[in-house]
């Protein structure tokens, strides 16, 4: 299972990858305001890289429930200097978390390799063209509604089937529009227009969600459904449940894990892979 970017490609057949979350926003739900200074953000990114993150996902606009949109110029001012500085110091993969074509283009020009779009490249009519021309990797996510309203009253007749169909249709549409299918990765959008019940149902059926042969990215790190399930609102109490989901999801078919705590999740990922890998048969 190959995921291509212009500079390199990831082989995810046997080893999954950790994507470190680097929010340069004042209002993200978990770490908003911690890394609004460029140098502080870069230090955090380099720490995650040293812990084993293969991808750093830089975001300049919060997509937590109820969050307000920010202008593209503000988003660029927050993210582009961080991406440029990371690229000067590190050869790993950098992702821009945005739904705006202007921001994606600026980030790709500064050295980003991947566009991670919560709207599945549907929020900006120019986004497909920007990504296709750049030959970047793309994360296509499912979201019901938008961040401002998505958690008001999400409803599905069959959440697993509806998310599966959405991701499959996006795959077919983008491939038909000239995208190399191997540049596409898919995200079911845990917590984006889903109730606790919906999130758990999707986690139980991860193997059904991604289009055939394409990697599934999972982003559950520190999300509120964990607090609801465990009855504990303390943000620090969400760390080890996140690690548990990473271990479970790897065995269930996910390949890329978007997390805040790199070391713990990577160790869980590699442990599961070591246990589940089949040893080569010796020939007599």
N, C-alpha and C positions, 0 to 999 in steps of 0.2 A: 504494500500500500504506500504509494509515493504521493507526497504533497510538494508541489513545485513552487519555487519563487524564482525570480530572474537570476539572482546570484547563486543560489544553491537549492538543493532539494532535501527533504526529510524522508527517510525510509522508516515508516511507522509500522511495518509488518510485525516486528518482534519487540520493539522498544517504543514506548510512548514518550511524550514530551511534556515538560512543564512550562507553562506560560506565566511569568510573574506579572502581577498587577501593579502598575505604576501610575497612580492617579495624581495629576497635577491640577487639582481642582480644590476649591474651598469648601465644597459641600457634598462630596461623595459619602456614602452611608458609613463606610468603615474607617477610611483614612483621610477624609476630606480636610484640607488645610495643612497637612503634615509636610507636603512636598511642593508647595507653591513656589519656593525658591529653586531656581534651576540647578544650582550646585548641590543642594540637598537632594533633589530628585535624582540627579545623576549618581550621587553616592549610593542612594538606595538601590538604583538599578544595577550598579556594579556589585553591590553586596549580593543581590539575588543571582546575578550571573556567576559569582564565585561559589554560590551554594548549589549551582547546577541548572539554573533556568536556561533553557535553550532559546526561549523567546521572551522578550520584554514587551508588554502591551501598555502603551502610553496613551492616556486618555485626558482630554481637556474639558470635557463636559460631563457632568454627573447624569447618569441614567437611572438613579434610584427612583422609586415610586414618588410621584408628586414633584419631581425636580423641574426647575425652570430651564428653558432653552437659553443658550448663549450665542452671541453673534459669531460668525466664522472667524472674524478677525481676532476676537478674544481667544478663541480656541487655538488658533495658529500661534498667537503670542505665548500661550502657555506650553504648547507641545513642541513646536519646531526647534527652539533652542535646546531642549532636552534631547530630542532625537539626534540633532546634529552633533552634540557633545558625546552622546553615547556611541555614535558611529565612529567618531574619531578615536575612541578608546577601546572599542570592543568589536569583534568580528561576528558575533552571534546575530540572531534574527530579531528584528524590531518590528512591532506591529503598531499601527495607529488605530485607536478605538474611536471611530467617528462615523457619522452618517451624512457628512457634508462633503461634496466633491472638492470644493475649494481647499478644505483642510486636508483631505486625503492627498491631493496633488502636491501641496506644500510639504507634507510629511514625507511622501515618497521622494520628492526632490532633495530632502535633507538626509535621506538614507534609509528610510523605512522599507521593509520588504513585504509587509502584509497589511491589508485593510480589513479591519474587524468591524463590521457594520451591523448594529442591532436591528436595522430595518430590512436586512437581507438585500441590500442594494436597491431598495424601492423608495427610500425617503428623499432622494435627490435624483432627478432625471439625468444629470450629468455623471453620476457615479459609475455607471457601467462603462462609459467611454474612458474615464480616467483610469480605471483598473485594467481594462483591456489593453489600453495603449502602454501602460507601465509593465505589463506582464508580471504583475505582483501576485502573491498568494492572496486568497480572499476567504474570509469567514462569513458565511451566510447564516444569519440567526433568525429564528421565529420569535415574533412578538405579537401578542394580541393588543391592539390599540397603540398608545404611545406612552412614554414614561410619565407624562402628566396625569393620565387617566387609567393606565393599564390595570391597576389593582382595585378599581372601584367596584366592579362586579364581573370578573371574568367568567365566561360560560362556554362550555363545549358539550356537544352530544357525545363525542368520543375523542378525548384529548390526544391519545396516542395516534389514532388514525388521522386526525386533522393536522397534527404537526408533521406526521410522516408525509402526507400528501403535499403540504406546503413545501417542504424541503425538496421533495421529488420534482415538483413543478418548477421550482427555482432552478434546480439542476438542469432540467431539460431546456428551460428558457435561456439560461446563460450559455449552455453548450451550443444551442441554436444561434445565439448571438455572436459566436466566435470565440468564446472562452475555451481555453484548454481545460478539459474536465479535471486534469490532475492538479490544477491550480486551486481547486475548490475544496473547502472544508465546511462542515455543517454543525450548527449549534442549536439544540432544541429550545434554548432560551428559558432555562429554569428560573422561575421568579418573575418573568416578564409577561404579565397578563395571565398568571396562573395562581390558583389557590394551593394550599398545602396538599390537598387531595390530588390536584392535577400534577403537582411536582412529584409526588411519590409514585403516581401512576406512570409518569414518564421514566422515572428512574428504574422502575420494575421492567421496563420494556425498551431499554436503550438499544438493544440489538436490532430493533425494527425500524429505527428512525432515520439513519443516514442512507442516502442513495447508495446503491450497490457499488462496492469498491472504493468509496470515499470515506475519509476519516471523520469521526465525530469528536467535536470539542465540547467539553463540559465545564460550565462555570457555576459552581455552587458555593464557592468560598465565602464563609461568614454571612450567608444570606439569612433573611429573617425567617424563612420556613424552618430552619434549624432551631431557632429560638422558640418558635411556636410548638414544634414537636416536643422539645425537651422542657418547655415551661421555664426557660431561663433567658432573660433579656441581656445578660452580661455578654458583651462582645467577645471577651476572651474565652468564654465557655463554648464558642462555636469552632474553635481551632481543631480539636481532636475529632469532633463529628465530621468536619470537612475531610480530614485524613481518612476516616472510615469510608466516606462516600468515594473518595479517590480509589481506594483499594477495591471496593465493590465494583465500581464503574469500569475499572480496567479489565476485570475479569468478564464484565458484561459487554465489552466491545468498544468502549471509549478509548481514544488514542491521545488526545491533547487535553491538558487540565489547567484551567485558568485559576490561579490561586494567589493568595497573599503571602502565605508561609511556604517558601520554596523547599527548604531542606526536609521538613517533616513529610510533605506530600511526595517529594521525589523518592525518599527512602521507602515509603509505603508502595509506591509504584514499582520500584525495582525489586522489592521483596516479592510482590505478587507475580511479576514477570519471571523471576527465578523459579518460583514454585510451579508455575503453570507451563513453563517451557518444556518441550519434549526433547529429551537427550537424543543425540544422533545414534543410530543403530550401528554397531560395529560389524564389520564384514570379516568373516573367517577366511 
